[in-house]
Amino acid sequence: MTSLPSSSGRSPAPGLSALLREQAVLLEELDRRQRTNILDRYRPYAKQREFHLAGAAFRERLFMAGNQLGKTLAGAAEAAMHLTGRYPDWWQGKRFGKPVVMLAGSESYELTRDGVQRLLVGPPLNEEDWGTGFIPKAAIIATTRRSGASGALDSVTVRHLSGGASTLLFKAYEQGRGKWQANTVDYVWFDEEPPEDVYFEGITRTNATRGSVAVTFTPLKGLSAVVARYLMEKSPDREVITMTIEDAEHYTPEERQRIIDSYQFMRATLIGLANEIPSISGRDLFAPDLQDPLAFHLLKRRGFAAFITGEIGLAEFGKRLAMEWASLPVLADADGERRPVKRGQSYYAGDGLNKALVEPEKVEAVLRAVLTAARSRDTGRDQPAEASAARPVPRRKAVARSARFWTWLLTAGGTIITALKELNLVALDWRVQLAILAAIIGFAVYAISSMPTVRDALGLRR
């Protein structure tokens, strides 16, 4: 190895070169040990610690949290502790004093590989880095690969502190319930929400050992059977821990606010929007330029036009928005999704998942500003000053020149003459008849000229 030249252009003294080489070797070894034993450096947040603690008292645990908040990280760290028997001094959760058999998986083998396996073992496609996950490299005895998914493992044999070996089996929900069957296992970790039949198979596998089941996921399927089991079927064996962005200690207050302010779309909502908006294709980038139109479409769904025209009021529109965005509050007491809710609460309050993150006064101020701006724009559009000033005043047509007047007059006159004949009055002198006709014409002209109702009846413009 060639030593680095000194700043003066001369090589360092032999003793100094040896010292630098030794220091470089030590630093490299320190880095290796840190990268291959991250379990020792795991320090949970308060909510993650609560999840771990619940394992000592509850057989079934559900850790619900948003994306990138640390739920899967906590699941992986605990799984590695049970597999290795290496529990930190602060640990107060469940302990296994012997090697365990564990099932762990997600929706597909690809997702299991990229989530559960990556966090436990290391980068799936780089075997040299296996051992940089939560299972220390020194504890990995052997691995077996799974065919059909590049880099995916089928099992890992892990050295346990007691001297034996634990077995970790990777699974996928897409296999169906049958593939989750095993003789008996001590621990099952579901990362992301499993189908009901797969979940119950996992519980069944732990019955003989009185083992534990841990579930970590972001609730994207609504009140599914698994979620309902935890939220609605109370049991001394089950516990739910929820974690919001306010509990994620790795975000600064500014980062939290930025995430809260950004759009969040459920998968089902995005699919529905894509079906309703013809201009959206599967190749569109989910960027602000696309998110703004999507959000406005949701506003229209919830009655934006009716709010602007006054068909629905501020409180009703606010409630509809709260039904679309769970972090927005209702603006008046209302019947929520699960129970009556108070002003300022989420429409979905009581479901164990959601809470309002915005003050109702802020929502009202924004909606009033939008309403004022929209109505001012519409008023200016409907009554432009220039158009009103330039509009010509129609000239009143003279009665004598109205074709409709003469039609009416001749018809009326003819009707009167017919009536005179029927009354046997036509034998009157012609001068008398002419005088009667003149009186009729005079009355008609007076009526048309002086009585607006007559003009309107005849269709003459004022």
Number of C-alpha atoms within 10 A of each C-alpha: 4 6 13 12 10 10 8 7 8 9 14 16 10 10 8 12 15 13 12 15 13 12 12 12 12 12 12 12 12 12 12 13 15 15 18 23 20 17 23 15 10 14 13 16 15 13 21 23 16 16 28 23 15 20 22 13 14 19 20 21 23 23 25 25 23 17 13 11 21 22 25 26 20 21 25 26 22 25 24 23 21 24 26 26 22 20 19 13 6 8 14 15 17 19 15 16 13 16 21 22 20 25 25 25 24 25 18 15 25 16 17 23 28 18 21 26 28 21 22 24 26 26 20 19 14 9 11 10 15 20 23 23 24 27 29 25 21 12 20 19 12 11 15 12 13 14 10 9 12 13 18 22 22 17 20 23 18 26 22 22 19 12 11 12 21 23 20 24 17 23 25 24 22 14 13 14 17 10 13 20 15 14 8 17 24 20 26 25 26 27 25 22 23 24 16 15 14 22 21 13 17 27 19 17 23 22 13 12 11 15 22 24 24 23 23 27 20 20 18 13 13 9 13 14 16 18 21 13 14 18 19 11 9 11 12 9 13 19 19 17 18 20 20 15 20 14 17 20 15 12 14 11 12 9 12 16 13 11 13 15 9 10 13 13 14 11 11 11 14 13 11 11 16 15 12 11 12 8 8 14 10 6 6 9 11 8 8 11 9 12 16 12 12 20 15 12 15 17 16 13 13 20 16 20 13 13 18 21 12 11 10 14 12 18 16 17 21 22 24 19 23 22 19 17 19 19 20 26 29 31 24 17 15 17 14 19 14 11 13 14 20 17 16 20 28 27 34 26 21 17 17 14 19 18 19 19 15 15 15 18 12 9 18 15 11 11 17 13 10 13 18 12 12 13 13 11 11 11 10 10 10 8 10 10 10 8 9 9 8 8 8 8 6 8 8 9 11 10 15 10 9 12 11 13 20 13 11 14 16 12 12 15 15 12 11 15 17 14 13 15 11 10 9 10 13 15 10 10 9 10 9 12 16 11 11 14 15 12 11 15 16 11 12 16 15 10 14 18 14 10 11 14 12 14 17 12 9 13 11 19 11 11
